[in-house]
Amino acid sequence: MRLSVVTVVFNGAHAIVPTLRSVAEQTYADIEHVVVDGASTDGTVEIVRKAGIKNFVSEPDAGLYDAMNKGIERANGEFVWFINAGDEIFSPDTAAQIAQYFDSADLIYGDAAITDETGKILGLRRHKALPRVLNKRSFRHGMVVCHQSLIVRKVLAPKYDLRYKISADVDWAIRATAAAQSVVNSGLILSKFRTGGVSSRRRRASWFERWDILRRHFGVLDAAVAHAEIAALALKQKLFPAPGSADPY
């Protein structure tokens, strides 16, 4: 069963090299790499072409989530997995390990390791364990599973809502999980996620977007309670940071 790994990139010549390598090194045979480039001018296009990526497009887009929608459209596999420029599949046998679930699962999830700019692993992305059982309500507290560690059957993978510029992945994860009849916790670290700073301005914007997403999916009361819990957790994490934690929600 074919697995489509989708990578979106824009002017990421340095970042995309380990991403391309991590996909090329997979031991699972039936895998395709889909690369969607936003008309880069820094040498990214040449690097991707040199890597021999066949399912590749380079053209202007309307931003990250528009590019990811293009990736879904171009994917030929039964499953779609987003590993964007700078991120990596955790190990060469990761795809082979999760392939055992392809016949029965609609959505497969796992953990993510965070890395610095050099690729050094700093720890797991979250300060607490993954949900043992994942459903749409799990995402009331944001991306409780790293986007790079969610693998979805393509026929159930929704398009990203382009109204959201920062938090469309939360909305996408809720809708994908709601559509899945069988959700499997792989129990594995599936990806390496490169950590990076988020400006306070973008964080505020993400809160407004997430409020609207949660309100639409769960109602005003649930959204208010969830945001209060997220705020309390973020404050606790700021005052008492856990080693190796990158994301309080």
C-alpha positions as CSV (number, residue, x, y, z in Angstrom):
1,M,0.0,0.0,0.0
2,R,1.5,3.3,-1.1
3,L,2.5,6.0,1.4
4,S,2.7,9.6,0.2
5,V,5.1,11.8,2.2
6,V,4.3,15.4,1.4
7,T,6.9,18.2,1.9
8,V,6.1,21.9,1.4
9,V,9.0,24.3,1.2
10,F,9.8,27.9,0.3
11,N,13.4,29.1,0.1
12,G,14.5,26.3,2.3
13,A,17.6,25.1,0.5
14,H,19.4,24.3,3.7
15,A,16.5,22.9,5.6
16,I,15.2,20.5,3.0
17,V,18.4,18.4,2.6
18,P,17.9,16.3,5.8
19,T,14.2,16.0,5.0
20,L,14.9,14.6,1.5
21,R,17.5,12.2,3.0
22,S,15.1,10.9,5.7
23,V,12.5,10.0,3.1
24,A,15.0,8.5,0.7
25,E,16.5,6.3,3.4
26,Q,13.1,4.6,4.3
27,T,13.2,0.8,4.0
28,Y,9.5,0.7,3.1
29,A,9.3,0.1,-0.6
30,D,6.0,1.6,-1.6
31,I,6.6,5.2,-0.8
32,E,6.5,8.4,-2.9
33,H,7.8,11.8,-2.0
34,V,5.7,14.7,-3.0
35,V,7.4,18.1,-2.9
36,V,5.5,21.3,-3.3
37,D,7.7,24.4,-3.6
38,G,6.4,28.0,-3.5
39,A,8.7,29.2,-6.4
40,S,11.9,29.4,-4.3
41,T,14.8,31.5,-5.5
42,D,17.5,30.2,-3.2
43,G,18.5,27.0,-4.9
44,T,15.8,24.8,-3.3
45,V,14.5,23.8,-6.8
46,E,17.9,22.6,-8.0
47,I,18.4,20.6,-4.8
48,V,15.0,18.9,-5.2
49,R,15.6,18.1,-8.8
50,K,19.0,16.7,-8.1
51,A,17.5,14.4,-5.5
52,G,15.4,12.9,-8.3
53,I,12.0,13.7,-6.9
54,K,9.4,12.9,-9.6
55,N,6.3,14.3,-8.0
56,F,7.5,17.9,-7.7
57,V,6.0,21.3,-8.5
58,S,7.4,24.7,-8.0
59,E,5.0,27.6,-8.4
60,P,3.6,30.6,-6.4
61,D,1.1,29.7,-3.8
62,A,-1.1,31.5,-1.3
63,G,0.9,30.3,1.7
64,L,1.7,27.2,3.7
65,Y,-1.7,25.7,3.9
66,D,-2.5,26.3,0.2
67,A,0.8,24.5,-0.6
68,M,-0.3,21.6,1.7
69,N,-3.6,21.4,-0.1
70,K,-1.7,21.0,-3.4
71,G,0.3,18.2,-1.8
72,I,-2.9,16.4,-0.9
73,E,-4.1,16.8,-4.5
74,R,-0.8,15.5,-6.0
75,A,-0.5,12.5,-3.6
76,N,-1.1,9.1,-5.2
77,G,-0.8,7.0,-2.0
78,E,-3.5,5.6,0.2
79,F,-2.0,7.5,3.1
80,V,-0.7,11.0,3.4
81,W,2.0,12.1,5.8
82,F,3.3,15.7,6.0
83,I,7.0,16.0,6.7
84,N,7.8,19.6,5.8
85,A,11.2,21.2,5.0
86,G,13.5,21.0,8.1
87,D,11.6,18.1,9.6
88,E,12.5,14.4,9.2
89,I,11.0,10.9,9.5
90,F,12.4,9.6,12.8
91,S,14.4,6.6,11.5
92,P,14.9,4.6,8.3
93,D,12.5,1.8,9.4
94,T,9.7,4.1,10.7
95,A,7.5,3.8,7.6
96,A,8.0,0.0,7.5
97,Q,7.0,-0.2,11.2
98,I,3.7,1.6,10.7
99,A,2.8,-0.2,7.5
100,Q,1.4,-3.0,9.6
101,Y,-1.6,-0.7,10.3
102,F,-2.3,0.3,6.7
103,D,-5.0,-2.3,6.0
104,S,-7.1,-1.5,9.1
105,A,-6.4,2.1,10.2
106,D,-7.7,5.4,8.9
107,L,-5.4,7.5,11.0
108,I,-2.1,6.5,12.7
109,Y,-0.3,8.8,15.2
110,G,2.7,8.8,17.4
111,D,5.2,11.0,19.1
112,A,7.7,13.5,17.8
113,A,11.2,14.4,18.9
114,I,12.3,18.0,18.8
115,T,15.7,19.0,17.3
116,D,17.8,22.1,17.2
117,E,19.1,23.7,14.0
118,T,22.0,21.1,13.9
119,G,19.6,18.2,14.1
120,K,20.5,17.3,17.7
121,I,17.5,15.7,19.5
122,L,16.5,17.8,22.5
123,G,13.7,15.6,23.8
124,L,10.0,14.9,23.0
125,R,7.8,17.7,21.7
126,R,5.3,17.6,24.5
127,H,5.8,17.8,28.3
128,K,3.2,15.1,28.8
129,A,2.4,11.7,27.3
130,L,0.4,11.4,24.1
131,P,-3.3,10.7,24.4
132,R,-3.6,6.9,24.7
133,V,-6.9,7.2,22.8
134,L,-7.2,10.0,20.2
135,N,-10.5,11.5,19.1
136,K,-11.6,14.9,17.8
137,R,-12.2,16.2,21.3
138,S,-8.5,15.5,22.1
139,F,-7.7,18.6,20.0
140,R,-9.7,20.9,22.3
141,H,-6.2,21.7,23.8
142,G,-4.5,22.3,20.5
143,M,-2.2,20.0,18.6
144,V,-1.9,17.3,21.2
145,V,-0.2,15.3,18.5
146,C,2.5,16.9,16.4
147,H,1.2,17.5,12.8
148,Q,4.3,15.6,11.5
149,S,3.3,12.5,13.5
150,L,-0.3,12.2,12.0
151,I,-0.7,9.9,9.1
152,V,-4.1,9.9,7.4
153,R,-5.9,7.8,4.8
154,K,-6.0,10.1,1.8
155,V,-9.7,9.7,1.0
156,L,-10.4,11.0,4.5
157,A,-7.8,13.8,4.5
158,P,-9.6,17.2,4.4
159,K,-8.3,20.3,2.7
160,Y,-6.9,22.9,4.9
161,D,-9.2,25.9,5.6
162,L,-7.4,28.9,4.1
163,R,-9.3,31.3,6.4
164,Y,-6.7,30.3,9.0
165,K,-3.1,31.4,8.5
166,I,-1.5,29.9,11.6
167,S,-3.8,27.3,13.2
168,A,-5.4,25.6,10.2
169,D,-3.6,22.4,11.3
170,V,-5.8,22.3,14.4
171,D,-8.9,22.5,12.4
172,W,-7.5,19.9,9.9
173,A,-6.6,17.5,12.7
174,I,-10.1,17.7,14.3
175,R,-11.8,17.0,10.9
176,A,-9.4,14.2,10.0
177,T,-9.8,12.5,13.3
178,A,-13.6,12.9,13.2
179,A,-13.7,11.2,9.8
180,A,-11.6,8.3,10.9
181,Q,-13.4,5.2,12.0
182,S,-10.1,3.5,13.1
183,V,-7.4,5.5,14.9
184,V,-4.2,3.7,15.9
185,N,-1.6,4.8,18.4
186,S,1.6,3.5,17.0
187,G,3.4,3.8,20.2
188,L,6.4,5.1,18.2
189,I,8.3,8.3,17.7
190,L,7.4,9.0,14.1
191,S,9.1,12.3,13.3
192,K,11.8,14.8,14.2
193,F,10.4,18.3,14.5
194,R,12.7,21.3,14.2
195,T,12.0,23.7,17.0
196,G,11.8,27.4,16.4
197,G,10.7,30.6,18.1
198,V,7.2,31.9,17.7
199,S,6.7,35.6,18.0
200,S,4.3,36.9,20.6
201,R,2.3,38.6,17.8
202,R,1.9,35.3,15.9
203,R,1.0,33.5,19.1
204,R,-1.7,35.9,19.9
205,A,-3.1,35.5,16.4
206,S,-3.0,31.8,16.8
207,W,-5.1,32.0,19.9
208,F,-7.8,34.0,18.1
209,E,-7.8,31.5,15.3
210,R,-7.9,28.6,17.6
211,W,-10.8,30.2,19.5
212,D,-12.8,30.4,16.3
213,I,-11.9,26.8,15.4
214,L,-12.9,25.4,18.8
215,R,-16.0,27.5,18.9
216,R,-17.1,26.1,15.5
217,H,-16.4,22.5,16.4
218,F,-17.3,22.3,20.1
219,G,-19.4,25.4,21.0
220,V,-18.7,28.6,22.9
221,L,-18.7,27.0,26.4
222,D,-16.3,24.2,25.5
223,A,-14.0,26.6,23.7
224,A,-13.9,29.0,26.7
225,V,-13.1,26.1,29.1
226,A,-10.4,24.7,26.8
227,H,-8.8,28.1,26.3
228,A,-8.7,28.6,30.1
229,E,-7.1,25.3,30.5
230,I,-4.5,26.0,27.8
231,A,-3.7,29.3,29.4
232,A,-3.2,27.7,32.8
233,L,-1.0,25.0,31.3
234,A,1.1,27.5,29.3
235,L,1.6,29.6,32.5
236,K,2.6,26.5,34.5
237,Q,5.1,25.5,31.7
238,K,6.6,29.0,31.7
239,L,7.1,29.0,35.4
240,F,8.2,25.4,35.7
241,P,9.5,24.3,32.3
242,A,9.9,20.6,31.8
243,P,13.2,19.4,30.3
244,G,13.0,18.8,26.6
245,S,9.5,20.4,26.2
246,A,8.9,22.6,23.3
247,D,5.2,23.1,23.2
248,P,2.9,23.7,26.2
249,Y,-0.2,22.8,24.2
